[in-house]
Amino acid sequence: MAVADGTTGTIRAATRSGAEWWGLPHPRSEVPGPSKAGWFCGAADILCELWTPGSAGPTGSLDDQTFAALHTRFL
């Protein structure tokens, strides 16, 4: 959800679930990304050092309306 200024610190990222129906719903993705419909249900701060090519990768894009709602609610 955010691009780090450097290689240290944290990145704020949305978390998702297939069971937390109270969150912000998202559809299944046809491109690499959520393979099942589910809910964005929170956010977490993740150490920049953990975002490596082996542990993180592109997952596609959200439509503008979903991105705005996600940003407003969790970030």
C-alpha positions as CSV (number, residue, x, y, z in Angstrom):
1,M,0.0,0.0,0.0
2,A,3.0,2.3,0.4
3,V,6.4,2.7,-1.1
4,A,9.2,3.0,1.5
5,D,11.6,5.9,1.3
6,G,14.5,3.5,1.9
7,T,15.4,0.0,3.0
8,T,14.7,0.5,6.7
9,G,11.6,1.4,8.6
10,T,8.1,0.0,8.0
11,I,5.5,-0.1,5.2
12,R,1.8,0.1,6.1
13,A,-0.1,-2.6,4.3
14,A,-3.8,-3.7,4.3
15,T,-4.5,-7.2,5.6
16,R,-7.2,-9.5,4.2
17,S,-9.2,-12.4,5.3
18,G,-11.6,-14.9,3.8
19,A,-13.7,-15.0,6.9
20,E,-14.0,-11.5,8.4
21,W,-17.3,-10.5,6.8
22,W,-17.3,-7.2,8.6
23,G,-14.4,-5.7,6.6
24,L,-14.3,-4.1,3.2
25,P,-15.2,-6.7,0.6
26,H,-13.0,-7.4,-2.4
27,P,-13.7,-9.7,-5.4
28,R,-11.5,-12.6,-6.5
29,S,-8.8,-11.5,-8.8
30,E,-8.2,-12.9,-12.3
31,V,-4.6,-11.6,-12.2
32,P,-2.0,-12.6,-9.6
33,G,-3.6,-11.5,-6.3
34,P,-6.5,-12.6,-4.1
35,S,-7.5,-16.0,-5.5
36,K,-10.8,-15.9,-3.5
37,A,-13.3,-13.2,-2.7
38,G,-12.8,-11.9,0.8
39,W,-12.5,-8.8,3.0
40,F,-9.8,-6.3,3.8
41,C,-10.0,-6.3,7.5
42,G,-7.2,-4.2,8.9
43,A,-3.7,-2.9,8.4
44,A,-0.3,-3.8,9.7
45,D,3.2,-2.2,9.7
46,I,5.7,-4.5,8.1
47,L,9.5,-4.1,8.3
48,C,11.0,-3.0,4.9
49,E,13.6,-5.7,5.2
50,L,10.9,-8.3,4.8
51,W,9.7,-7.0,1.4
52,T,12.1,-8.9,-0.8
53,P,11.5,-10.3,-4.3
54,G,11.2,-13.8,-2.7
55,S,8.5,-12.8,-0.2
56,A,6.5,-10.1,-1.9
57,G,5.4,-9.4,-5.4
58,P,2.8,-7.5,-7.5
59,T,-0.8,-8.6,-7.0
60,G,-2.6,-6.4,-9.5
61,S,-4.5,-3.1,-8.9
62,L,-7.7,-2.2,-7.1
63,D,-10.3,-0.1,-8.7
64,D,-10.3,3.6,-7.6
65,Q,-13.4,3.3,-5.4
66,T,-12.2,0.2,-3.5
67,F,-8.7,1.8,-3.0
68,A,-10.2,5.0,-1.7
69,A,-12.5,3.1,0.8
70,L,-9.5,1.0,1.9
71,H,-7.3,4.0,2.4
72,T,-10.0,5.9,4.4
73,R,-10.9,2.9,6.6
74,F,-7.5,1.3,7.4
75,L,-4.6,3.5,6.4
